[in-house]
């Protein structure tokens, strides 16, 4: 069973396609949801680098969102919708993925040119 299959099970994660961080706020509900959160696998096959991976993700995202103002660039729901599950979810063939345009940089005006 893959993480995509588990994380999009509507009985466990209702409206799984929507960003609803409040679902993790209730301690009882959080305990139930964590049972089915298998991003890093579980038990004997669990990733030993979970703390490092979480720290890296937190630092990278915090830095990106602190330093840059961005907006989506030529990205649609179809570019990110998962249509194939081959251990990891994959979008449709030809998808460009999520692309962003940097509109500001830590209080500086928008960069010009194609250097970014």
N, C-alpha and C positions, 0 to 999 in steps of 0.2 A: 504494500500500500504506500503510495507516494504522499509527500507533504501537500501537493496540490489537491489531491483527492480528499485528504483530511481537512485541509483549511477551507475548502469550498463546500463542505457538507452543511447544507442549510439547517439541519437539525441541531448541529453544534454551534455553527457560526452563522446565524441569520443575517441576511444581507451582506454576505461575505465580499461582494464586489465593492461595497461602500466603505469609506474610511470612517470608522466609528470608534474612536479611542475610549469613549465612555464605557464600552462593554467590559473593559478591564478594571473599572473603578470599584465595583462591588466585590468585596473580598470573597464572598461565597461563589459568585459567578466566575471570578478570576481563577479560583482553585479548580473549578470544573473545566474552564477553557484551557488552562495550562496542561491538563491531562492529555489534551488532543493537539497541543502545539508541538509539532515534530520537525521544526526547522533544522535542528541539529541532531535529529534521531533520538533514540531513547535507550536506556539500560546499557547492556554490554557493548552495543554498537554506537554509543553516544560519542560525539565529537569531543576530544580531549581539549580542544582549543576554544571552547565556548567563551570563557572569560576574555581571552585575547580578542576573539572575533567581535564580541559585543563592544569592547573598548574601542577597537579600530573603527567600527561602524559609527559609534557615537561621536568620536573625534572627527572623523571625515565629514559626516553630515553636519555637525555643529559648525565646523570651519567653513564649509561651502555655503550654508545658509546665513552665516554671520557676515561673510565677506562679499557675497554677491547678491544682487537683485536679479531675478530671472523671470522669464515668462515662457510658456510653452511655444515651441516653434514648429509649425506644420506637423503636429502630433494629434492623432485622433484616438478615440476609444478602440477602434479596430487595430491600431498599432500596438496596443498593449494587452488586448484580450487574449487569454490563453486558449489556444485551439488544439494543441497537441501536448500530451503529457508523456515525456520520455525520461522519467525520473525527475527531470526539471521541466517546468512548464515552458512552452514555446509559443510565440505569437504566430500569426499567419505568415506564410512565405512572402517575402518582399517587404515585410514590415521594417520601418526605419527605427523602431523602438521609440523611446522617449527622447526628444531633442528639445533643448532649451536655448533661448537667446539671452545673453547677459545684457541686462538693461542698466545696470549700475554696479559699481564696485567700491564697497566700503566708503560710501559718501562721495566718490569721484563721479564725474559725468560718464555717460555711456561710452565704452570703447568704440573707436572707429576702425575701419579697415577690416581685412579678413585675417588678421594675425591670430585671432582667438578662434 
